[in-house]
Amino acid sequence: MTAILEINDTELLLYHRGQRLYRAPAIAIAREDGLIFGEAALRLARIHPRQAHQQYLSRLSPDPLAHPTRDAANLADLIYHQLREVAALCPDDMVIAVPGTLSTEQLGVLLGIGQEAGLKVCGFVDAAVAAVSTSRAPEQVCYLDIYLQHINITELIVNDAVQRTRAYEIRECGLSNLLDGWVNLIADRFVRETRFDPLVTADTEQQLYNQVYDWVMDGALNADVAVEIQHADLRRKVEVPRAALEQKAATRYARVLEALQGHQAVRLSARAARVPGLSARLRAAGLLVEPLALDAVAAGCTTHLSRIRSPDGELRLVTRLPGAATRPSPESAAATPAPDRAVNTPAAPTHLLLGHSARPIALFTEAPLEVDAGTVWLQPDPALPSLLKLNGDTVTGRVRIEPGDRIETPAGTFQAIRVEG
């Protein structure tokens, strides 16, 4: 059974057999007595700031640590050891969902370290494409996700398929940036109301940070935040209105809105939907906003595993998947204009290959194929149980056929090919 690993440094997520096995931020404490990862590291990062690291997974580089230890001399070592924790939980093959902003070089680094750590990588897929592939969406939509140091926006074209067209980062708008701003705001409130500054000691700063982090992660978006600090046998408490925290983040949210100018529809990852005030700010600007489930990426990967896996051993990054739940009716699909051509959809197949014999599509009778405006469609009878599979998935509706697709029929498995000339 193939596992799914979602790469996001706010929370690495591992799913296997429908269960979530791992959920932890890519944050590390590197000390001579060992390495600590995840939430345990996050809750020590203000106490041990020189040993804390939280950009290694986004940078994906071998840059040296400022304070190397016996177990970790560089950023790649931190990635390796955290991925070893993941690999220890799952011996099976693994599909990795990645942000669209990763370069080819970074993907190579991730693959190399992952394999060294014991991951059996069998495919890569764009996380945004996977997340949106199982939900309804308009023809043009942006997928917004939050990382520790940035927000990632992926522009998608949705017709009979979901395809990435562009991905970019909004720097200094990540979860860590927002948390730092809110921590400073609440610390100022402590000073005004209690004459005590929680940032003067590492222990009290960590207490403050932990409570703000928990408030965000718990998704208490309609609640004010109450923070209690214990120091020198005294407890001090302040309450800060949620509106004040949203206002503190207004400048960063404005940068996100600026980047989304010209767009109308946004799908938010569950992480982004938790961020206080972000959804409301986007809706107030007139955007059509819909949050997705935490396992949206995993669900998309599971649905389209046969297309994401690389059975030939040549790993590739998949940036286009069928949109089974989003596909328009045949009438609207046929009428959909240029967006499909604008993203360079591969030319239609001309023949179906079985063994060494290729049959023209016009003469093919083993499956209900239709040629419409130069596009080949597989169109099973919706009133009858389908005996057809496309690339390992049961066909439940009208779907486009492209060169390389495998159509499984009772008469055999045929591969779509294009014969030139």
Number of C-alpha atoms within 10 A of each C-alpha: 11 20 26 27 27 23 20 22 22 23 19 19 23 26 22 20 11 14 10 15 15 17 17 19 22 27 28 26 24 25 18 13 9 11 18 19 21 21 18 14 23 24 18 20 22 22 17 16 11 13 21 21 20 24 17 21 25 20 13 21 18 15 13 13 18 10 14 15 16 11 15 21 17 18 21 21 20 28 24 21 21 22 21 18 14 22 19 11 12 19 14 14 16 23 26 26 28 22 23 23 16 17 11 10 11 16 16 13 16 23 19 14 20 22 16 14 20 17 24 19 23 21 25 24 27 26 28 32 32 30 25 30 30 23 16 15 24 16 19 17 22 26 25 24 23 26 26 25 21 20 20 24 26 25 22 26 23 27 24 26 23 28 28 23 14 13 18 16 22 18 16 16 22 21 22 18 17 22 19 12 15 23 22 17 15 24 21 17 18 23 14 12 12 12 11 16 16 25 20 10 12 16 18 19 20 22 21 23 25 19 18 20 17 11 20 17 14 10 15 15 17 11 13 15 18 15 20 15 19 14 14 5 5 7 9 15 13 17 13 17 12 18 14 14 21 19 13 16 20 15 12 19 21 14 14 22 17 10 14 18 10 9 15 16 21 25 24 25 23 19 22 21 24 20 19 23 19 22 20 13 17 19 15 10 11 11 19 15 19 17 18 19 14 14 19 21 28 27 20 24 32 20 18 21 20 15 20 26 25 18 11 7 10 9 15 14 18 20 19 22 25 23 25 22 15 20 25 21 13 15 8 12 13 13 10 14 11 8 14 17 10 10 13 8 12 11 13 19 22 21 21 26 19 14 10 5 9 17 16 15 19 12 10 13 9 14 18 12 20 17 15 9 8 11 15 19 18 19 17 19 12 11 6 8 10 14 13 21 16 21 18 15 16 13 21 18 17 21 21 18 22 20 17 15 18 20 24 21 15 10 9 10 17 23 21 23 22 17 13 6 3
